[in-house]
Every structure is written in structure tokens, then in C-alpha cells.
Amino acid sequence: MRKIIVSLLLASSALGVTARANETGPYITLEGGVVKQEHSDVFSGAGYEHTNRFKTGWEAGGALGYDFGHFRLEAEGFYARSLLNDQTRPLGTPLPNGTYVRGAGLFGRTSTVAAMGNALIGLGQWGGIKAYAGAGVGYATTKLSESVPFAVKMNDRAHGFAWQAIAGVTVPLSRTVDLGVKYRYFRPDGADEFIAADGTARTARLRSHALLATLTFNFGGKTEEPEPEAVMPPPPPPAPLPPPPPPPPPPPVAAVCNPGPFIVFFDWDRSDISPEAASVLDNAVQAYGNCGNVGIMLAGHADTSGAPRYNLGLSERRDGEVKSYLTGHGISAGVISSQAYGETKQRVPTADGVREVQNRRVEISYGPGSGF
């Protein structure tokens, strides 16, 4: 079971490349994996009778819930099944005595159908991996069947209260889908009374441990982000005062080079030029016409919502998109230099893992004294 946990965590980390901020909204979870029943002591009216041990079984289920950000409520249902592996009947207990194994006179299984209500809390986030824990209560139906030569057979169902403890981790595969690993400790304490074939009552202690892979689909709307601020062109120079006649007209006002910086912003995890960014770049191209053949410097940046290496590559792609736009509007590629900074130079300082539109940008500046 430990190897399974490690394998699922490594797979989750390899696939989860996009850290998503806490979002609220409904979700659906599908889950499946292995379940291990603890050894089960069976008692009759005369006292201890025998002990059952089960093979590792399987479990599958799902949940429908609502995520409040750092707290979740959900309704969960699942089915679990395990085959009986061996049964021990010590001396001094009702006959027959001895140990019976599956396939050599012993047959049987246990299964559970449960409907649970769970409350879960977030424990923190590390590089996109989120941990959580919680508990739940509900109603369970358990079935226990066992057959041993010369012993009273049992094949009955019990119904009643059940509770569970839960812990797990998730990692996002996309903006709306999470992959995870979940542990469940389950006790159907109110569903452990059974009737044997001879009509006598039996009590069987049933406890189980499950390790499950989970796939969660989130339906919360993404957090709205402010529109990028447009960089306005400089105001035109004031009109000259009319000269008294008959002086000659005033000389034309020389065009002024605006070195910037011109700043374009990007959507989260995107490098394409939006209509708002194109408007800013059009102003930058127009302003460059007043600056002669000076150098152009591009500085690409990203916010802290992704891994540092990924953010560095993202800011390089943003530099490349801006350069392509400028060269496509008549500016020579030979005068353009660029530098990618990733998340190291934030316009709005934030903690790690935060999406901030002001930090997803490329700054364009012209001429001597400008640059990185």
C-alpha cells in the first residue's frame, strides 16, 4: 500500500503543471482503489466464536459537494467488497475447531454500501499540491457471508450508523480537473449484527482501510480579473499663439521621442496578444516613428502562480509574441533586444502561487537610458 501511495503522488506531481488558486463552487469526484479489512472477531451469545481474515478487496464510489475555498461539504456514496481468506476457530470455541483457508472448505465475503455526509478542511498547499482532511457520518448496509464445513453458515445483511475519517492530497491537471490520492478509515458500528442460518445472532467487528485514486471536476467560475490598464499616448503640444501680423509663422514643433515604457498585459498562462494589448502596441509603434533608428528593449515577466522555470519560459514566449507584432508592423528585428525575468521582478509584490494580472506583462522601452 505504501508503494501505491508513492506512485500515485509521483504521477500527480508529474501531471499537475498548473497551480490554481482557491475557487468556490460545486464539484463532482469519482474514486476507486483498494480496501483492506482488519481481521474480524465474530461473537455469538455464548461469547467469542471465531476470527475472519480477508483478502485485499476493491472499492469504488463518488461524491457531490461544494467547495467554499478552504472548507468543503459533500455527499458521498461508495461500494466495497472483500473475499474471505481464512478463518480461525481456536480450541474452546464452538465446533468445528481449526483454521480454514479459502478454497479448502472455506467460502465467504463481506461487502458494504454506504451513503455518507463529509466535512473537509484544507491543510495547505505546496507547489500546487493541496492537502486536506476531514470526517463523515452516514448510513451503511453491510453483508457478511461465510461457509465452513460442519459449522453454522451465515449469509445476512445489517444496516445502521457508520462513520469515517478521511485524508488526502490533490494536484490540478487543468483549471477545472484535479487528480488525487485519498485514504479512508471506515467503521459501520451500527451495522454489525447478523443472523446465522440457525437463527442465532452474531456480532462481527468490521473495520476497513481504503487507498483510492480520485478525479475531481470543479464547476466554480474563475475569479474575475481587472482589465489591463491602457497606456494613453502623450497629449499633443499646445497650439502656438497667433503671431501678430505680419511676422512669419512659427517654426513647426519638433516631434518628441517617447521612450516608454509601454506595458502590455496578458491573460493567465497565455502569451497571445489580446485586443487591448494590440492597441498599446499600436501606440508604441506610432511613438517609435519619432525616435529614429534607436534600440528597442523588451522585458518579459510572469506572476507567481506557476513554477519558476515554467514562468521563465512563459515570459520568453511573451517577449517573442511582442517582437513578432513589432516586426510585423515595420520595425526591424535587428534593433530589438529582449530579456525574460519570469516571476523575479513583480510589479505588484505577491506571495508564491498568486495570479496577478499586473505581473503578467512585457515592458517596451526605446533609446539610450532605457532597458532592463
C-alpha positions as a printed Julia matrix, in Angstrom:
372×3 Matrix{Float64}:
   0.0     0.0     0.0
   2.9     2.39    0.71
   4.26    1.8    -2.83
   0.84    2.64   -4.27
   0.73    5.94   -2.34
   4.18    6.97   -3.56
   3.39    6.01   -7.17
   0.16    8.0    -7.24
   1.79   11.05   -5.69
   4.63   10.98   -8.23
   2.15   10.63  -11.08
   0.1    13.51   -9.71
   3.15   15.74   -9.41
   4.28   14.94  -12.95
   0.87   15.7   -14.45
  -0.06   18.68  -12.32
   1.63   21.58  -14.07
  -0.89   24.34  -13.36
  -1.39   25.71   -9.86
  -4.95   27.0    -9.39
  -5.92   29.5    -6.72
  -8.69   28.57   -4.28
 -12.03   28.86   -6.07
 -15.52   28.25   -4.75
 -18.26   26.25   -6.4
 -19.75   22.77   -6.81
 -17.71   19.71   -7.76
 -18.05   16.01   -8.56
 -15.46   13.4    -7.5
 -15.0     9.87   -8.85
 -12.89    7.46   -6.8
 -11.66    3.91   -6.88
  -8.95    1.76   -5.36
  -8.13   -0.98   -2.9
  -9.6    -1.75    0.53
  -8.18   -3.87    3.35
 -10.46   -5.18    6.09
  -8.99   -5.59    9.56
  -9.31   -9.1    10.98
 -12.87   -9.53   12.25
 -13.71  -11.25   15.54
 -17.18  -12.85   15.49
 -19.17  -13.29   18.69
 -22.34  -15.25   19.43
 -24.49  -15.25   22.54
 -22.02  -17.65   24.14
 -19.06  -15.3    23.56
 -16.11  -15.3    21.15
 -16.57  -17.8    18.33
 -14.02  -17.28   15.55
 -11.87  -14.77   13.63
 -12.17  -13.94    9.92
  -9.33  -12.57    7.8
  -9.99  -11.07    4.37
  -8.09  -10.65    1.13
  -7.37   -7.16   -0.17
 -10.54   -6.07   -1.94
 -11.71   -3.21   -4.14
 -13.78   -0.1    -3.62
 -15.45    2.43   -5.95
 -17.64    5.46   -5.4
 -18.21    9.14   -5.93
 -19.11   12.39   -4.2
 -21.08   15.56   -4.96
 -20.1    18.62   -2.94
 -19.48   22.34   -2.66
 -16.08   23.95   -2.16
 -16.12   27.11   -0.01
 -12.41   27.81   -0.59
 -10.72   26.22    2.44
 -13.76   24.17    3.58
 -15.86   21.6     1.74
 -19.15   19.81    2.37
 -20.05   16.75    0.31
 -22.42   13.8    -0.01
 -20.57   10.58   -0.8
 -21.58    7.06   -1.77
 -19.37    4.0    -2.27
 -19.35    0.22   -2.59
 -16.59   -2.02   -1.16
 -16.07   -5.78   -1.38
 -13.51   -8.23    0.07
 -13.28  -12.03   -0.13
 -12.79  -14.17    2.97
  -9.21  -15.51    3.05
  -9.09  -17.68    6.18
 -11.0   -18.39    9.39
  -9.58  -19.44   12.77
 -11.68  -21.34   15.34
  -9.49  -21.91   18.46
  -9.95  -24.76   20.89
 -12.62  -23.94   23.42
 -14.91  -22.27   20.89
 -17.93  -23.95   19.27
 -17.01  -26.8    16.94
 -15.5   -27.31   14.43
 -12.1   -26.08   15.62
  -9.07  -25.29   13.46
  -8.0   -22.92   10.7
  -9.77  -22.99    7.35
  -8.49  -21.33    4.19
 -10.31  -20.21    1.08
 -10.74  -22.98   -1.49
 -10.2   -25.72    1.1
 -13.64  -25.82    2.65
 -13.98  -22.08    3.36
 -16.02  -19.65    1.29
 -17.35  -16.2     2.04
 -17.05  -12.44    1.58
 -18.08   -9.11    3.04
 -19.44   -6.09    1.17
 -20.54   -2.59    2.13
 -22.8     0.02    0.56
 -22.59    3.4     2.31
 -24.09    6.88    1.97
 -22.06    9.48    3.9
 -22.02   13.2     4.59
 -18.48   14.6     4.88
 -16.88   17.83    6.1
 -13.34   18.51    4.81
 -10.82   21.28    5.56
  -7.74   22.35    3.6
  -4.38   21.81    5.33
  -2.18   23.86    2.99
  -0.64   23.97   -0.46
   2.92   23.14   -1.56
   3.87   23.77   -5.19
   0.32   23.13   -6.41
  -0.22   20.02   -4.23
  -3.09   20.57   -1.78
  -3.66   18.51    1.36
  -6.96   18.04    3.18
  -8.53   16.04    6.0
 -11.98   15.51    7.42
 -14.62   13.14    8.73
 -18.08   11.94    7.84
 -21.14   10.18    9.21
 -23.89    8.31    7.45
 -25.76    5.05    6.88
 -24.3     1.72    5.76
 -25.53   -1.69    4.7
 -23.01   -4.49    5.28
 -23.26   -8.08    4.11
 -21.33  -10.98    5.66
 -21.35  -14.49    4.24
 -19.27  -17.44    5.46
 -19.39  -21.17    4.97
 -17.24  -23.72    6.86
 -17.81  -27.5     6.79
 -19.9   -28.71    9.75
 -20.36  -25.14   11.08
 -23.45  -22.94   11.03
 -23.47  -20.92    7.82
 -24.14  -17.2     7.7
 -25.38  -15.01    4.85
 -27.05  -11.87    6.18
 -27.17   -8.07    5.9
 -27.02   -5.45    8.64
 -27.99   -1.78    8.43
 -27.15    1.22   10.58
 -24.93    4.13   11.55
 -21.4     4.45   10.13
 -18.57    6.96   10.43
 -15.25    7.57    8.72
 -12.03    9.6     8.83
 -10.53   10.93    5.58
  -7.21   12.43    4.44
  -5.79   13.1     1.0
  -3.89   15.25   -1.46
  -4.83   16.68   -4.86
  -2.95   18.32   -7.71
  -4.57   20.21  -10.62
  -4.43   18.72  -14.1
  -6.16   21.78  -15.59
  -8.22   24.78  -14.48
 -11.19   22.51  -13.62
  -9.82   18.95  -13.1
  -7.86   17.62  -10.08
  -6.11   14.26   -9.64
  -5.67   12.99   -6.09
  -4.92   10.25   -3.59
  -7.33    9.6    -0.71
  -7.17    7.48    2.46
 -10.34    6.32    4.25
 -10.76    4.67    7.67
 -14.32    3.3     7.82
 -16.39    1.85   10.69
 -20.0     0.7    10.27
 -20.52    0.49   14.04
 -24.3     0.36   13.7
 -24.3    -2.35   11.03
 -22.5    -5.27   12.69
 -25.37   -7.51   13.91
 -26.09  -10.57   11.72
 -28.36  -13.61   11.9
 -26.84  -17.05   11.18
 -28.65  -19.83    9.31
 -29.84  -21.39   12.6
 -31.49  -18.1    13.65
 -28.91  -17.14   16.28
 -27.41  -13.64   16.42
 -23.8   -12.94   15.54
 -21.78   -9.75   16.06
 -18.85   -9.12   13.71
 -16.44   -6.23   14.18
 -15.83   -4.69   10.73
 -13.12   -2.04   10.22
 -11.5    -1.14    6.89
  -8.7     0.95    5.4
  -9.0     2.14    1.77
  -6.49    3.79   -0.54
  -8.18    5.47   -3.51
  -7.29    7.43   -6.62
  -9.65   10.39   -7.13
 -10.62   12.51  -10.13
 -12.46   15.75   -9.31
 -14.32   18.01  -11.74
 -14.76   21.58  -10.43
 -17.56   23.82  -11.72
 -16.67   27.09   -9.95
 -16.31   30.2   -12.09
 -12.81   31.6   -12.32
 -12.02   34.74  -10.34
 -12.64   37.85  -12.36
  -9.54   39.91  -13.0
  -9.36   43.63  -13.72
  -8.94   44.72  -17.3
  -5.38   45.78  -18.16
  -4.82   49.5   -17.98
  -4.38   51.1   -21.39
  -1.32   53.33  -21.8
  -2.51   56.63  -23.21
  -0.4    58.48  -25.77
   1.13   61.78  -24.64
  -1.09   64.85  -25.08
  -0.39   66.98  -28.14
   1.69   70.11  -27.6
  -0.28   73.32  -27.03
  -1.14   75.3   -30.12
   1.18   78.28  -30.66
  -0.2    81.76  -30.07
  -1.2    83.51  -33.28
   1.62   85.87  -34.26
   0.81   89.49  -34.82
   0.76   90.28  -38.49
   2.85   90.34  -40.49
   5.51   88.2   -38.67
   6.32   84.88  -40.34
   4.58   81.77  -39.0
   6.28   80.0   -36.08
   8.57   77.07  -36.88
   6.93   73.63  -36.72
   7.11   71.9   -33.35
   9.71   69.11  -33.43
   8.35   65.65  -32.72
   9.32   64.32  -29.27
  10.51   60.76  -28.79
   8.51   58.98  -26.08
  10.87   56.25  -24.75
   8.14   54.47  -22.76
   7.92   52.15  -21.11
   4.85   50.86  -22.92
   3.32   47.97  -20.94
   1.14   45.18  -22.34
  -0.63   42.67  -20.08
  -1.54   39.03  -20.7
  -4.25   36.61  -19.63
  -3.28   33.94  -17.1
  -0.91   31.29  -18.55
  -1.19   32.92  -22.02
   1.27   34.62  -24.35
  -1.02   35.64  -27.24
  -1.68   39.33  -27.93
  -5.14   40.41  -26.77
  -7.07   43.26  -28.48
  -6.2    45.56  -25.54
  -2.5    44.65  -25.83
  -2.6    45.23  -29.61
  -3.92   48.77  -29.0
  -0.99   49.5   -26.68
   1.49   48.06  -29.2
  -0.01   50.19  -31.99
   0.66   53.28  -29.85
   4.22   52.05  -29.22
   4.83   51.58  -32.97
   3.5    55.07  -33.66
   5.7    56.58  -30.94
   8.78   54.76  -32.3
   8.43   56.75  -35.53
   9.51   59.85  -33.59
  12.59   58.19  -32.11
  14.73   57.43  -35.15
  16.51   54.11  -35.5
  17.16   53.66  -31.75
  17.26   50.33  -29.96
  14.13   48.72  -28.51
  14.28   46.75  -25.27
  11.65   44.13  -24.28
  11.36   42.86  -20.68
   9.04   39.85  -20.18
   7.52   38.98  -16.82
   5.12   36.43  -15.23
   3.16   36.18  -11.99
   3.93   33.61   -9.25
   1.12   31.14   -9.95
   3.36   28.6   -11.7
   6.77   27.01  -11.14
   9.77   29.42  -11.56
  11.23   27.52  -14.56
   7.84   27.41  -16.26
   7.29   31.14  -15.61
  10.7    31.96  -17.14
   9.75   30.15  -20.34
   6.32   31.81  -20.35
   7.88   35.3   -20.12
  10.25   34.38  -23.01
   7.23   33.43  -25.14
   5.55   36.72  -24.28
   8.7    38.59  -25.39
   8.61   36.63  -28.64
   4.96   37.48  -29.33
   5.58   41.2   -28.77
   8.68   41.12  -31.0
   6.69   39.39  -33.77
   3.99   42.06  -33.52
   6.52   44.91  -33.77
   8.39   43.41  -36.73
   5.05   42.75  -38.4
   4.36   46.49  -38.21
   7.52   47.65  -39.93
  10.15   47.71  -37.15
  13.43   45.94  -37.95
  14.19   42.85  -35.85
  17.84   43.98  -35.65
  17.03   46.88  -33.3
  15.03   44.73  -30.84
  16.61   43.11  -27.76
  14.73   41.11  -25.11
  15.2    39.71  -21.62
  12.91   37.29  -19.73
  12.64   37.68  -15.96
   9.95   35.11  -15.09
   8.49   35.95  -11.66
  11.61   37.7   -10.26
  10.53   41.34  -10.88
   6.96   41.75   -9.71
   5.11   44.98  -10.43
   2.71   44.12   -7.59
   4.52   42.06   -4.9
   2.6    38.85   -4.06
   3.14   35.57   -2.28
   4.01   32.42   -4.23
   1.13   30.83   -6.12
  -0.9    34.04   -6.63
  -2.31   35.09  -10.02
  -1.83   38.85  -10.52
  -2.56   40.45  -13.89
  -0.18   43.4   -13.21
   2.74   40.91  -13.07
   1.89   39.18  -16.39
   3.41   41.76  -18.71
   6.02   42.86  -21.24
   7.58   46.33  -20.92
   8.79   48.08  -24.12
  11.24   50.99  -23.93
  13.22   52.96  -26.56
  16.6    54.63  -26.9
  19.56   55.38  -24.6
  18.91   55.19  -20.86
  16.13   52.65  -21.22
  16.48   48.92  -20.91
  16.43   46.16  -18.36
